[in-house]
C-alpha cells in the first residue's frame, strides 16, 4: 500500500481543497512529473515508469497533499522504507574528474553523482568546455559544475519537504578542496575563468560542506573512465551501495600460486557473427578459482607465454561496407581481408625503442590479455591480483608513472612491481648453473641491445650500455636487399615473410671477409650455403601445332573472306566510276551550254550552277577526269599537259608594272607567288620520280654485280662505306674548325674571324647583306627556289647542313643498310645526322628460375650489422664493443672482478638465436681484452621464455609482496618516487 511520509495511504482516501492550505506554485507544465522530474539510475524500475506514464493532469489548484499523493508510488524507490514523519538524511554530491579524457581535443572529463540516503538520484558525465592544465584545476571546474546542479535539486527536495540540511560535496583531491576553501587568488589560479569561482562563494557562505573521499570509494569516478567493450563495467547500483543478485558471496578455490599472464601473439577481435573467428588463444575458464593474492606476470614486449600468446601490435582497419573502425590486436587473419580494409591501417606498436609511449595501444593489449585470461562477470570490474611487469633497463620515470596510472585507474590492480627482463632471465639461468653470480648479461632485443653487469647477483646500472640496433634492423635490412635484388617480386617481401626467412636461414659468420670471398669466387662450399626460395609459379600452356586439316580449313575461310572483300571493293569501285562518269558528262554538257550563251548572260547562267567562271568549270573537268582515270587504274596525265591555260589562270604575270594599279600590283605578286610554288611542286615531283628511277636502276645494277661475284661485291661495299664515312667526318671537322688544320697558334692571340667556323662566317655574311641591301632596286625575292634557302643558311640550327653533305650522308646510309642486309657481322659506325631505329627487345617467356629468390651473401650480411651498425648508418658500437664499454664503466677497476665478469657472459633475447653468434662474440671480446683473460659466452636455456620464467619464479616467492607498491603509495609518494624505485632480484 502506498505511503506518504511513511504513513499508509488508503486507496479510498479523498483529497479536498481544505486538506492543507499550503499551495504548490503552478507551472507551465500540466504534469506534476514534468515539473518535479528526477533522474534515476538502477533505482527507478519499470514499475515506477509505468506509474509516471499513467499519471493524469491534476486540477488547476495544486496543493501539497495532491503532490505527495502523486509521488507516493515513487517513495519506495527514492528512499529506504522506514516509518517516520520526515526524512532525516541530507543530500551528498560526489565529484570526479580525469585530465585529458578526450585525447584528441585534450579536454578533461568531469562527472558528479548525487545521492539521497545512499541512493543515486542524479548523475552526469561530460567533457569540460575548457582545457584544464592540471588535475587540480579539472577537479575544481567539475566541483563548480556539479554544485550548480545540486542547488536546483536541493531546492526541489526542500520544497517537497524531503530534504533537510545542507549539501555535502565529496572530492578525492585534497588540493582541489584547499583551492575551494582558499579565498585568496594567486598567480597560479588567475587564468581560471571567473564563473568557476562560484563554488568559493558558497563555501564561504556555509551553504555547502567539502570533505575528502578516497578515489576507490568515490562512486562518480567510474563515470570518468572509458567503457571498454571487452570488459563488463560495474553497474551504478553496485557503486552506490544497492545490493544485486550477482553480489552473493562466492568462495574461490585456491589452486596454485603460479602467475597467470604474460602479454604478447596475434589475434583478431571482431563481433561479426558471420566473420571467421581464427583465434589460436583459448580463453581461460579457471580465472575465478585463483586467490586474489596470486600475482599476474606481464613480460611486456615478449613473444610467448605459457597461457596467453599474442604480439604487442594493434591495427584499426575499417569495415568495407559500413566504414566502422574496429580494433585488432596482433596480426590480422587473411580471412578478414574479405570484410576489412587492412591496407590503409598498418600495425602499430606501443613501444618506441623498447620504451612504452603509446598507452592507448597498451590499453587495448591489456584488455585483450585480461579477456583471454577469462576475467569476466563481476570479477572483471577490477583485477584483484598483483602485477609484475617487465621493463627495459633504466626505463624513464614518465613511462613508469603512466603504466602505473593505467593499471591503477583502469584495472584497479592492488599493487605493481617493475623488473628488468634481462635480469629475470639472468637470475633464472643462474639458479640452474648456466651463469655465475658475477657476469655480463647481453640482451639483443627487437630495436635495442643492452649490456648489464651483474655483481653479487644484482645488476649494476652504472655500468650498463645500450645501442639502438636489434632484430628489427636486421629484418628491415634483409627486406631492402631483397627488394633491390628482385624489384619485380617486391610485393612478395612482406614483413612477416622476411622475418621468417631471417629466423630460418640467417647466421653469423666467424670471419666476414673470408666468408664473402667464398661467394665471390663461387666455390662449392658457397653453393652449399646458398638457399633458394621458390615462389608460386604456373608454367605457361604449351602451344599445340594445328593439324593439316585445321590449316586447310583456316586457309579456306581466309580465302572466302578475301573473295568477299574483293567483291565488295569491286562493287564500290564500279559505283565510284559511275558517279565520276555522270559528273563528267554533266560538266561537259554544261560547257556546251556555256558556249551558246552570250558573254553578258554568263554570270546569270552560272549563278544557278554554283560555278563562278568557265575556267573553274574546266578545272573541275580536269580533276574529275584524273580521278576517273585513277579509279579505272590508268595513269593520270601531268598538270602541264592537262592544264595548258596557265596564262589565263595568272593573267597579270606578263603585264609590266607601270601599266598596273596598286591593287593590280598586289594581285600580281600573289599570282607570281602561287605560280612559283606550283612550278616548284611540279619540279620537286619530277625530281622525286627521277630519283626513284635512278634508285631502281642502281639497285638492279647492284643486284647484277652481287649475283656475278658476291665476295667482290661485298668488299666493294665495305670499301665504299669506309670512304664515305671518312669523307663525311672530314667535312664535319672542316666546318667545325673553320678550315684551319693547325691547332697551334703561336701569335699569342686570335681575332674574331679565326675563331669562327666556315659555316658561321657564311652566316654572318648573309645576315650583313640582308641588313644593308634592303630597299635597293626591285625586290625579286622568291622568284627562284634558291632564294628560300637563305633562311636555312642563316639559321643557327642548320649551320652544319650542306647539299653535298646531305647527299654523302644519304649515300652512306644506303650503303650501311645494304651491308646490314648482306653481312650479319657488320656493325655500323656512329653516323652523325643519321638515326638508327632502336632494336625491338625480344620477348622471353618467364621460367621457373625467374620465380626463385636466392639467399647467398644476404644470409650472413644482414646479421653482421649487430657487430657493425655503421653499415646501416647507425654510428654506435657493436655487441663486442659494448661489452668492453660496460666493463670500463664499472666504478671498481679490480682486475679480478673484470675476469669474473668476462668468464660468465650471458646472452638472452630473440636476436641471440642466430647460429654462430656466441663464437663471434667471444672472438670479438677476446680482441679487446688482455692476453690470457678467461672468456666464456653462454646462451640462455630459452632466450625468449626465460625472462617470463624468472619473473614467474620470483612472483611465487614470499619476498615478492615486499617489492610491490600500492595505489596509495603511488599517490602519496608521487611520480618522482618511481625514479628511485628499484627491484631487488636476490631471493
Secondary structure, DSSP 4 states (H G I P E B T S, - for coil): --EETTEE--TT----TTS--PBPPP-S-SSHHHHS----SSSS-HHHHHHHHHPPPPPSS-BHHHHHHHTGGGHHHHS-----SS--PPEEEEEEEEEEEETTTTEEEEEEEEEETTEEEEEEEEE-SS--SSHHHHHHHHHHHHHHHHHHHHHHHHHTT---S-EEEEES-HHHHHHHH--S--GGGTTS-GGGGHHHHHHHHTSEEEEE--GGG-GGGGGGS---TTS----HHHHHT---GGGS---PPP----------B-B-----TTS-----SPPPS-GGGS-TTS-EEE-TT-S--SS--B-SEEE--EETTT--B--EESSPPGGGGGTEE-SSS--EESEETTEE--HHHHHHHHHHHHHHHT--GGGGGS--S-EEEEE-TT--HHHHHHHHHIIIIIH--SEEEEEEHHHHHHHHHHHTTSS-SSEEEEEE-SS-EEEEEEETTEEEEEEEEEES--HHHHHHHHHHHHHHH-GGGGGG--HHHHHHHHHHH-B--S-HHHHHHHHHHT-HHHHHH-EEEEPP--PPPPPPPPPHHHHHHHHHHHHHHHHHHHHHHHHHHHHHHHHHHHHHHHHHHHHHHHHHS-GGGHHHHHTTTT-S-HHHHHHHHHHHHHHHHHHHTPPPPPHHHH---HHHHTTTTTS-GGGS-HHHHHHHHHHHHHHHHHHHHHHHHHHHHHHHHHHHHHHHHHHHHHHH-HHHHHHHHHHHHHHHHHHHHHHHHHHHHTT-------SS---HHHHS-HHHHHHHHHHHHHHHSTTSS---TTSSGGGGHHHHHH-GGGTT--HHHHHHHHHHHHHHHHHHHH-TT--PPP-TT--PPPPPPPP----GGGGEEEESTHHHHTGGGGT-GGGGT--S--HHHHHHHHHHHSS---HHHHHHHHT-EEEESGGGGSBTHHHHHHHHHHHHSPTT----EEE-SSTTTHHHHHHHHHHTSTTHHHH-EEHHHHHHH-STHHHH-------
